[in-house]
Amino acid sequence: MKTRHLPVAAPIHLGLTLGPCRRGRRDPATRFDDDGFWRATRTPAGPATERVSLRDGGVLVEAWGSGANWLLEAAPALLGLDDEPEAFYAAHPVIRDLHRRLPGLRLGRTGAVVEALFPSIIEQKVSGKEAWLAYAAIVRRYGEPAPGPARLTLPPSPERLAGIPSYDLHPLGVERRRAETLRRACRAARRMEEITSMSFEDAHRRLRAIPGVGVWTAAEVARVALGDPDAVSIGDYHLKNQVAWILAGEPRATDERMLELLEPYRGQRARAIRLIEASGVTAPRYGPRKPIRRLREI
């Protein structure tokens, strides 16, 4: 095990900051517990596991595996310690209040592009619960035990994912369209990982060059892997309604209306969205919820 202690002058909330890294409560690669946040990942230096916890007026990062040093070096970026939430101007009174009450919310970045792209593709066009069940099933079947004491599972390597035929993913909850998009993205893993050194605009463009990866998926990846402060997940089923409800009291909206309401935050729209998501306030629901589909039963 290797460790690094990071002094932190400003507030930091691990749940709000690192929550986007977690794909549902059953995510085999991450876990929140009383000790902090655990994450298993594949770094350029090899597999590794990290535990992030608040200790002694700062953040303690512990890491195991051949990629431990890489994780310790990348820890400030993961925690958003180079983020500047104090520079955010909250034009709307609700956003202003959320920004004041949630000073520990930071925009971090994992630097792991394919690792963010994999679950984001699984989440296309389906409910979050349905996608998270499928993601967890794939990780458990095709991943590997992670280093360290946490008993986490490493997400499958891009090479492994690229070689899984679509008919093997169908029983796990992923139909052929998403399966083929995932395979294409993983075959281009090297080019995908290069976007960490690009401008956000160029990074989005390269992500969308993969057939099947659109603006929603690119924004989801850019938010988690790159820390893009302006990423907006256009096409999200719930987000547009949540934004409109909080900012305008409108229970239903279009993507165009959402972008209109977020315009005062251009350049920092992802931060405004994270504050809205963290509020826990959702737009009113009309009608019954759609049941979770089981593709193996179709």
N, C-alpha and C positions, 0 to 999 in steps of 0.2 A: 504494500500500500504506500502511496505517496500523497503528500498533503500540501495545501497552500492556503494561507489565511489572507483574506483581502479586507483591509480596513474600509469601512463604508461610512461616509459622513452623512449622506442623505438617507432618508427612510427607504427600505426595500421590503416588499412583501413577496415572499417566495411563491405563494400560491397564485397570485395575480400575474407575476412576471413569468413563471415557468409553466403555468397551466396550459398554454397553447401547445406545449411539447407533448402533452398527454392525450391519447386517443381513447377516451372513455375509461370507466373504472376498471375494466378488464384488460387494459393494455398490458401485455406481458413484458414490455420493454421499459416501462416506467412505473413509479409508485411514489405516492406521498404517504408519509407516516409521521409519528411523533419525532423522528430523528431528522426530518426534512424531506428532501426530494431525491429520489434515486433514478438513474437513467443509464440504460445499456445502449451502446452505440458502436458503430464502426468508424474509426478515425482513419486518416491517411497513414497513420503509424501502426494501425492494427486495432483489434477489438478492445473495448474498455468499458468499465462501469464507473460512474461517479455518484457520490453522495454530497449534496449541497445542504448546509445547515447554518443557522444563525448562531454564532458563538463569539463571545468576548468583544462585543461592539462591532463586529464585522461578519464576514461570511467565511466559513470553513469549507473547503472543497477537498474531498478525499477521493482518490482514484486508484483503480486496480486494472491490471492488464497491460499489454504491450503498448496501448495507446494512452496510458496514464499521463505521461508528460504532455502529450498534445492537449488533453482535456484541461490540465492545469493551466496551460498557456492560454487556452481559449475561454477560460472561466469568466473573465471580465466581460467579454462579448456576450456570452450566454446570459449573464445576469443584467445586461444593459447598463453596465457601469459607465459606459461612454455615452449613454443616452442623456438627453437634457429635458426632462419633463417640466422643469421650471420655465423653459422658454415657450411653452405652449400657451397660446392665448385662447381662452374659452369664451366664445362670443355669446353662447346661449346660457341662461341662468342655471339650467339643469346640469349642463356640462361643467359649468363653473363650480357648482356645488360638488359634483362627483370628483372633479379634479382636486378640490380642496380636501375631500374626505378620504381619497385614495392616493395619498402621496407616494406610496410604495410601489405603485404600478409602473413598471419600466418595460421598454421594448427591447428585448434581447434578440440574439440570433444564434442558431446552433452551428451554422456553417456546413450542415449536412443536407445537401440538396436532394439527392435521390431518397434519402431517408424521410424527408418531408413530402416528396412527390409521390411515393408509394401509397401512403394512406390517403393523400388528397385525391388521387385517382379513384381509389376504392370508394370515397365519399361522394363521387359524382352522381347526381340525379337520384339519390336514395336518401332515406332518413338517416340521421346521425347514429341512432341505435343499430339500425341494420348494417351500416357501414362498419361500425366499431366491432360488431360481432364477427363480421367477415375478416376484418384486419387481424383481430386477435387469433382467429382460427388459422390464418395463413402463417402468422409469426410462430405459433406453437408447432405447426406441422413442419415448416421449412426453416425455422431459425435454429440457433444453437445456444447452449447454456452460456451465459455471460460470465466474465471473470468476477471475482469478488464474492462476498458473503450474502448478497441479497436474493439469490435464486431468481434472477431475471433472465429473460431470453433475448438474445440478440436478434434484431430484425434480419431476415434473409439478405444475403449479399445480392447486389444487382445481377451478378452472373447467374445465381440460383433462380432469381425471379424471372429473368429473361428466358430461362429454359423450361419453365413450367407450362405445359400445354393448357389451353383454355378449358378443356374438358375436365381437368383436375381441379381447377378453381371454381367451376360451376357448383359442385356440391358444397363448397365452403361459402357460397353466397355472392359470387362474382360472375356475371354473365360474360359472354364472349366479347362484347364491345369494350368493356372496361379491362378485361383480361388482355386483349390485344394492345390497348393503349399502354398498359403497364409494361408489357413485354418490349414495345418500341422504346419507351422511356428508359428502360434498364439497359437496352442495347446501346443507347447513347449516353450511358452514365458518365463517361469521361468528359464529354462536352457539357453535360449538365453541371458537373461539379466545377467547371471553369467559371460559372457565372458569379461565384463569390467575389471575383476580382473585377467584375464589370459594373457599369452604372446600372441603377435600377431599371432604367428604360431599356437598355440593351439586354439585361437579364430577363425581363418580361418577354421581350421579343424572341429570345432564344428558347425559352420555355414553350411559348406558343407555336414554335416551329415544329414541335412534335405533334403529328396528327392525333387528335383526340384530347389535346391539352388546350383549353380555352382560357378566357380572361379570368374566370372564377378559380380554376385550378392554379393558374400562374400566381394569382394574388394570395391564395392560401399558402403556397410554397414560399413566396417572397416575404410574407409576414413572419413565418417561423424560421426559415433558414437564413434569410438575409436581414431581417429586422427592418424591412422597408416601412418607414413611418407613414407612407401615403397609400399603402395597398388597400384596395377596396374590392371585396368579393362580389362583383356584379353577377347577378343570376342566382344568388342565394335565396332559398325559399322563404326564410324567416327574417333575414337581416333587414331588408327594405321596410318591412312592416314595423319591426322593432325601432328602427331609426325614426320613422315617421311618427310613431306613437309617442316617443319621448320628446322629439323636437317640435312636433306640430300638433299632437293630440289626434292624429289621423290613424285609425286602426288598420287601414290597408293603403298600400302605395305601390308604385312602379319603381323600377331601377332608376328611371329618369328623375322621379320625384326625390328619391333618396339622394342622388348626386346633387340635386339642387339644394337640398337641406344641408348637405355636407360641404358645400362650396366654401363657406367661410373658413373651413379648416384645411383647405387645399395645401398639400405639403405635409400635413399632419393628420390626415383623415383616418389612418389606421389607429392613431392614439384616441381620437374621438370615438371610434367604433369600439375599441377595447374598453373604454370607460362606460359606454352604453351597455355592452355585454356584461361587464362586471356589476352593473347596477342590479341585475336580477329581475328587472322589470321587462315584461314581454307584452306584446300587443294582444288584445283580446282574441280568444279563439272562437271560431264559429263552426259548429258541426262537430261530429266525432273525429277523433284522431284516426289516421290510417293505420291499420294493423301492420306489424312487421312482416315482410314477406320472407318466405323460406324457399329459395330457388330450387333446393333439392326436391321440393314438393310440386314444382311447376312442370 
